[in-house]
């Protein structure tokens, strides 16, 4: 099973990000694989191909870690790109708010998964919501210009649940199935 741990978004934030994606698509350029709004989430840890024998240990770690944290108060407040807007590979929406809480949750999940034999993430956690992945960089001028000038009023929301997702890749995009979830704060 291809698994990852994430903090899902409230429906209204998914819908709002869907509207932003719709506008960004109109700016065209390059080949960009846009994320379906219902699939946008904050990835905490990508586990990859995982045997069923590890499921109970993963669930137990998520349960124990989730009890340690309160609900995270966050806001979506900007749009940008990784590594930058000169050669974008990922178009993202940025987060503000309880970023330290999110970072600590990620650190604890990283520790818990390392104890189960999963490799540690080498990159530093940068809280973002992936909106699209750039497949080819040609003709991105209008999109990049639009993103550079884009401003938005912060949209506040709460991240309340840690979820273990199973991801099934299909030609039409990934299908995510919730295998386990634990509310923050128990």
C-alpha positions in Angstrom: 0.0 0.0 0.0 1.2 3.5 -0.8 0.6 5.5 2.3 1.0 9.0 3.7 0.1 10.9 6.8 -1.6 14.3 6.4 -3.8 17.0 8.0 -6.9 17.4 5.8 -8.6 20.7 5.1 -12.2 21.8 5.8 -14.4 21.6 2.7 -14.7 25.4 2.4 -10.9 25.8 2.2 -10.8 23.1 -0.5 -13.5 25.0 -2.4 -11.6 28.3 -2.1 -8.4 26.7 -3.3 -10.3 25.2 -6.2 -11.4 28.7 -7.2 -7.7 29.9 -7.0 -6.7 26.9 -9.2 -9.4 27.8 -11.7 -8.0 31.3 -12.0 -4.4 30.1 -12.3 -5.4 27.6 -15.0 -6.7 30.5 -17.1 -3.2 32.1 -17.1 -2.0 29.0 -19.0 1.6 28.2 -19.7 3.6 25.0 -19.5 2.2 21.6 -18.7 0.9 21.8 -15.1 -0.8 18.9 -13.3 -3.3 20.7 -11.1 -4.4 19.0 -7.9 -8.1 18.2 -7.5 -9.4 20.5 -4.7 -10.7 17.5 -2.7 -7.2 16.0 -2.7 -5.4 19.1 -1.3 -4.0 18.5 2.2 -1.0 19.3 4.4 1.4 16.4 4.0 3.0 15.5 7.3 4.9 12.4 6.2 5.0 10.4 3.0 5.6 6.8 3.8 5.5 5.3 0.4 5.0 1.5 -0.3 4.2 0.0 3.1 3.4 -3.6 4.2 0.2 -4.3 6.1 2.3 -5.6 9.0 3.3 -2.0 9.8 -0.3 -0.6 9.9 -0.9 -1.1 13.6 2.3 0.5 14.6 1.6 3.5 12.4 -2.0 3.9 13.8 -0.7 3.6 17.3 1.9 6.3 16.7 -0.6 8.6 15.1 -3.0 8.1 18.0 -0.4 8.8 20.7 1.0 11.9 18.8 -2.4 13.4 18.1 -3.3 13.4 21.9 -0.3 15.7 22.6 -1.5 18.6 20.4 -4.4 21.0 20.3 -6.2 22.0 17.1 -4.0 24.1 14.9 -5.4 27.5 14.0 -4.1 28.3 10.5 -4.8 30.6 7.5 -4.1 30.3 3.8 -2.6 33.6 2.9 -0.4 33.5 -0.2 0.5 31.7 -3.4 4.0 30.9 -4.6 6.3 28.3 -6.1 9.1 26.0 -5.2 12.0 26.3 -5.7 11.1 29.8 -6.9 9.1 31.7 -9.6 12.1 31.6 -12.0 12.0 27.9 -12.5 8.8 26.7 -10.7 8.3 23.0 -10.1 5.4 23.2 -7.6 2.7 25.9 -7.3 1.6 26.2 -3.7 -0.7 28.0 -1.3 1.1 29.1 1.8 0.0 28.8 5.4 0.4 31.1 8.5 -0.8 30.7 12.1 0.2 27.8 14.3 3.2 26.9 12.2 5.3 26.0 15.3 2.6 23.5 16.3 2.6 22.0 12.8 6.4 21.8 12.8 6.3 19.9 16.2 3.6 17.5 14.9 5.8 16.8 11.9 8.9 16.3 14.1 7.0 13.9 16.3 5.6 11.9 13.4 9.1 11.8 11.9 10.4 10.3 15.1 7.5 7.9 15.4 7.9 6.7 11.8 11.7 6.4 12.1 11.2 4.1 15.1 9.1 1.9 12.7 11.8 1.8 10.1 10.8 4.6 7.8 13.6 6.8 6.5 13.8 10.3 7.9 12.9 13.2 5.6 16.1 15.2 4.7 14.3 18.4 3.7 13.1 20.9 6.3 9.3 21.0 6.6 7.9 24.0 4.7 4.1 24.2 5.4 2.4 24.5 2.1 -0.6 23.1 0.2 0.4 21.9 -3.3 -1.9 23.3 -6.0 -0.1 22.0 -9.0 3.1 20.4 -10.3 4.9 22.0 -13.3 5.8 19.3 -15.8 7.3 21.7 -18.4 8.5 25.2 -17.9 7.6 26.7 -21.4 5.2 29.6 -21.6 4.8 30.3 -17.9 5.3 34.1 -18.2 1.7 35.1 -17.7 1.2 32.7 -14.8 4.4 33.7 -13.0 3.5 37.4 -13.5 0.1 36.8 -12.1 1.4 34.9 -9.0 4.0 37.6 -8.4 1.2 40.2 -8.1 -1.3 38.0 -6.4 -2.6 39.0 -3.0 -5.3 37.4 -0.9 -7.1 38.1 2.3 -6.1 35.3 4.8 -8.7 32.6 5.0 -8.7 31.2 8.5 -9.5 27.6 9.4 -8.6 24.8 11.9 -6.5 21.7 11.3 -8.1 19.2 13.6 -7.3 15.6 12.5 -4.2 13.6 11.7 -5.1 11.1 8.9 -3.4 8.0 7.5 -4.2 7.9 3.8 -3.8 5.2 1.2 -3.1 6.6 -2.2 -4.0 4.6 -5.3 -2.5 6.1 -8.5 -4.8 6.0 -11.6 -4.5 7.7 -15.0 -7.1 10.2 -13.9 -5.2 11.1 -10.8 -4.7 9.7 -7.3 -7.6 8.3 -5.3 -7.2 8.9 -1.5 -8.8 6.6 1.1 -8.8 7.4 4.8 -7.4 4.3 6.6 -7.2 5.8 10.1 -7.8 9.2 11.7 -7.2 10.7 15.1 -8.4 14.1 16.3 -5.8 16.5 17.7 -6.2 16.8 21.5 -7.6 13.3 21.7 
